[in-house]
Every structure is written in C-alpha cells, then in structure tokens.
Amino acid sequence: MVLPLDGVRIVDLTQVMGGPFCTMQLGDLGADVIKVEPPVGDLSRRMGGAALEMPGDDNAPFFALNRNKRSIVLDLTDERDKATFIALVRGADVLVESFRPGVTKRLGVDYDTMSTVNPRLIYASISGFGQSGPYADRPGFDLIAQGMSGIMSVTGEPNGAPVKCGVPIADMSAGLIAANGVLAALIAREKTGRGQHVETSLFESALSMAVWETTEYWATGQAPHALGSAHRLSAPYQALRTRDGYVTLAALTTEQWTQLCATIRRPALSSDPRFATNAARLANRSELVRELETALAERSTAEWVDVMGRAGVPAGPIHDFAHVFADPHTQARHMIEEVDHPVAGRVRTLGFPLKMSDTPPRVRLAPPLLGQHSAEIRRELGVEGSA
C-alpha cells in the first residue's frame, strides 16, 4: 500500500518526547525515519524505572514514541561517524533536531551548514523557548513550558496549588506543530525547489493552545484563573457530582439547557433569572453547580449518561485508562495497535487518530533496538563503518 509520505526520508536527531512524537507522526504516514542516536541511546530508553522496563534493554516510554523508525548509532564528535551523518543528510528530505539552540552549531550540523550540503533539505528545530529571544538558551522541559506559558495558571481548582495539565501538552503540541510545519515545507518545496528552516518551541506551542484564555484576557484585561473542569465561556460545561461519582455535561445552547432541566426534573431552573441565559449562568456558576448537583445526586453516573443520551443532552462519564481501553468505541476506532518487537515480542501501541480512506497510516516497524539498523543504513549509503 502506498502511504502519503512514501519516498520521504527523515533524519531524526531528537530525543525523549516532543521531537520523537513529531517524527513518529511522519513515520506513521510512510516516511523513512532514520533515528540517529548517540552511543548511549535516546534518554527515553532508560526512563520510568523498573516498573516500565521491557524485555531487553529498553523501557516502555521509548516504545511509545518510536515506532516506524530505524535506528543508527552515530557519535557526531567522531569524524568518521560525522562523515556518515553528512552522507545521510545529503540524501534526506527532512532533518528534525531537538537540541538546545547553539548545540548543533558546535557539532557542525546546524541549518546553515546542512543546507549547503543539501539545499533542498527541510530542517526542523524543536526547543524549549525557540531559536531567538532572551530565553533561547534555557533548557526545554514540558513542566517549565507549562508554567511559563500560562497553562498552569489556569489548570486545577480555583485558589488551589499549581497543577500541570495531566498530559504533557507542551511537548506533544510542539511535536504536532513541528510535523505540520514539515508537511507545509514539503509542499512549499514543490513550488520553490528549496528547503527551509522550520522551528517551534514548547513555550510557543503550549501558549498557542490557550485560545479561550487569551481571548478572555484581551477582552477583559484580567488574567484568567483556574476553573477546575468548568468552561470559560459556557455553563454548564463541566464535571458534576452524581450519586456515585461524576458526569460531564455540556449544555451550550438554549435548547440543550432547557432539555437538561427537564431531564433532571427541574424545569423551573430553565427560566430562573439566575440561569435563564448563558451570561447569567456564568455569573452565577456556583449556585448553578449546587442546583444541578442536588438533582444529579438522585442517580448514578451510568444512569445519567443513559438518560441524557436519550434526551439529546451531551454527557459522558470520566474514565481512567483501564476503562478507556476496555471501551468498545476505543476498539471500534482501532485505537490499539500491536506490533512484533524482536526482543519484547508482541507489544501494544496507540492507534492512529487520523483516519484516511485511501492511504491510512499503519504500523510498519516496531520501535527499534539501539543501532538495530546501523549496518543496513550504512550499506544503503555506501559508506563503511561499524554496525
């Protein structure tokens, strides 16, 4: 089966999360991703401790982000390995790196140098704070980016301790935005014949996710604060307590709000001046929550999800990941894939959120062993060296 990025070769100089997530997206779409690792390997091969160890020398975090890639070990401070790397870049379409700004220059693999080797090269950089600006030299970590981008200021309960987003949103969004930039640059190259430097950062990527929060700040002049699970612009739109847990409710329209009140057998709430409009419900959110939770305490979460569904009111349970992967919808949408690993055997990996009718992404390669493809790649390049 022909895949969208068949014939595109990507040199992956990234480690841990943001960069590997970027290159994995491209590999899933069919690109030949060659992961260039130092002799000690990607740091994520050793992350997570004993609980996440896999058979062999790797840990589960590496498996999560490195399917559909081949691995070659190169020491970029070694002249022989450097020559192999240059040969690799010469025939590549894309190079993705996640070093702190300035490191690639010291290693002699920066964009200016590599673009002379291959003028058609698309060179993507992912860093903590970008290639310029007063914070450019700072190291890049998801937690730091979440704190400095404002994300943590709006996460958690009102007046509570700082809480980061439960998933590493700065890392993952940077990987997605970089992948989007690479795809755009490949299309641009078809028009111009030239490669270019594409760059993003954890800080900017996280900040770019804050569309509602920045809207509120610019409109009111007041910095937004944490609202728990509530929405900034609509109410009710949050998790609410039931008899045995919580249910998420999203009544965004007048019709949904009216139907919600009827469904919980509190029809008078729909015309109550405190709650008659969305603006009124936002202004009286605490009272709204009290009224709704009093009614919701009469049934279990599962009962309410069923009742709301039949009434046309958007609602859902809050699942942990054990529930998520047991859910028949998760399975029907093929969000669990399996692949044969040379040491660990049959391993599971997340499926593809992108569905394509003619050229669907697929798992072609298991996460590679360190240097598993070194000899193979050197043969393809016609260079000598150790495996």
Disulfide bonds with the S-S distance in Angstrom:
none
